């Protein structure tokens, strides 16, 4: 019947919308992972630590040497001196 066809059309459109959104979420997650890996390589090549999420590069917070290293906490004072606070 027409109502069944209409419902099927609406369901297909809804399914496409959901799939599109899921693909977008997965693509953004993959891009973020690749960007982070590239940033780790650049940081390692230049001999600096990379700020973890939630830390501003160059300010007090959590840092990592590479992807597999455990994060460490550094405090940066007003003179730019770095002090390891927590391993």
Long-range contacts (C-beta under 8 A, 24 or more apart in sequence): 36-67, 37-67, 40-64, 40-66, 40-67, 49-74
